[in-house]
Amino acid sequence: MTAETAPFDPLLLRRAFGNFPTGVTVVTAAPEAGPAGMTVGSFFSVSLDPPLVGLCADKGSGSWAAMAPANAFAVNFLCADQTDLSNRFASKAEDKFDGLDWHPAPTGSPLLPDVIGWVDCVTEQTVDSGDHWIIIGRVTAIEILREADPLVFFRGGYGSFAPVDPSRH
Ligand SMILES: Cc1cc2nc3c(=O)[nH]c(=O)nc-3n(C[C@H](O)[C@H](O)[C@H](O)COP(=O)(O)O)c2cc1C
């Protein structure tokens, strides 16, 4: 295979990024207009002291536009059996919370049922970066709920985690 140099075919760039696996989260917020949320694979940890996390949101995302005014958000970590929840929050559904048994985190941001855990955050910084916003949040509450396998996204499809050495997991 030969290396390609910039400018790239956008499809090649997408394919390259898709070869790096991510966990799957649903980021939620409770602005005055009502609860909103979106599926996010770009979640990352930033700092332990102070406790900071980050995510990238598409500048064209209607969900993020609705969530941003809350200046706070929760990050729900999905389990391997929660592909339905991931698809629901990646959709353009009118009410993504319809029929869901959610409850509010301390910031009011919706916490979803049966997730591995969550972090509740206040927005600390929003950085303008290309066609995305990089949002940095300060973690103000945490809960770990389940010892379950995570949902993973890789090459455009869902999977989960398998330890290389099961005796060490
Ligand atoms: C596994 C997965 C990961 C995603 N990660 C992100 C992400 O990190 N940032 C983002 O802006 N959109 C991401 N999306 C897309 C949004 O969830 C989705 O486009 C959005 O919520 C629906 O579009 P809207 O916000 O314009 O309504 C992801 C979708 C999936 C299925």
The ligand as a MOL file (V3000), in Angstrom:
LIG
                    3D

  0  0  0     0  0            999 V3000
M  V30 BEGIN CTAB
M  V30 COUNTS 31 33 0 0 0
M  V30 BEGIN ATOM
M  V30 1 C -21.1120 5.5930 17.3510 0
M  V30 2 C -21.4070 7.0430 17.0330 0
M  V30 3 C -20.5520 8.0460 17.4940 0
M  V30 4 C -20.8020 9.3980 17.2130 0
M  V30 5 N -19.9410 10.3410 17.6880 0
M  V30 6 C -20.1650 11.6560 17.4370 0
M  V30 7 C -19.2770 12.6510 17.9460 0
M  V30 8 O -18.2920 12.3580 18.6350 0
M  V30 9 N -19.5660 13.9560 17.6710 0
M  V30 10 C -20.6380 14.3190 16.9110 0
M  V30 11 O -20.8360 15.5080 16.6790 0
M  V30 12 N -21.5120 13.3840 16.4150 0
M  V30 13 C -21.3010 12.0700 16.6710 0
M  V30 14 N -22.1710 11.1230 16.1990 0
M  V30 15 C -23.3210 11.5570 15.4210 0
M  V30 16 C -24.4530 12.0960 16.3000 0
M  V30 17 O -24.8100 11.2340 17.3590 0
M  V30 18 C -25.7360 12.3390 15.4380 0
M  V30 19 O -25.3550 12.7520 14.1800 0
M  V30 20 C -26.6000 13.4140 15.9940 0
M  V30 21 O -26.9660 13.2690 17.3020 0
M  V30 22 C -27.9080 13.5190 15.1970 0
M  V30 23 O -27.7950 14.6310 14.4330 0
M  V30 24 P -28.2710 16.0820 15.0150 0
M  V30 25 O -27.4350 16.3740 16.2130 0
M  V30 26 O -28.0040 17.0380 13.9160 0
M  V30 27 O -29.7210 15.9450 15.3740 0
M  V30 28 C -21.9420 9.7590 16.4500 0
M  V30 29 C -22.8170 8.7580 15.9940 0
M  V30 30 C -22.5570 7.4190 16.2790 0
M  V30 31 C -23.5100 6.3570 15.7970 0
M  V30 END ATOM
M  V30 BEGIN BOND
M  V30 1 1 1 2
M  V30 2 1 2 3
M  V30 3 2 2 30
M  V30 4 2 3 4
M  V30 5 1 4 5
M  V30 6 1 4 28
M  V30 7 2 5 6
M  V30 8 1 6 7
M  V30 9 1 6 13
M  V30 10 2 7 8
M  V30 11 1 7 9
M  V30 12 1 9 10
M  V30 13 2 10 11
M  V30 14 1 10 12
M  V30 15 2 12 13
M  V30 16 1 13 14
M  V30 17 1 14 15
M  V30 18 1 14 28
M  V30 19 1 15 16
M  V30 20 1 16 17
M  V30 21 1 16 18
M  V30 22 1 18 19
M  V30 23 1 18 20
M  V30 24 1 20 21
M  V30 25 1 20 22
M  V30 26 1 22 23
M  V30 27 1 23 24
M  V30 28 2 24 25
M  V30 29 1 24 26
M  V30 30 1 24 27
M  V30 31 2 28 29
M  V30 32 1 29 30
M  V30 33 1 30 31
M  V30 END BOND
M  V30 END CTAB
M  END
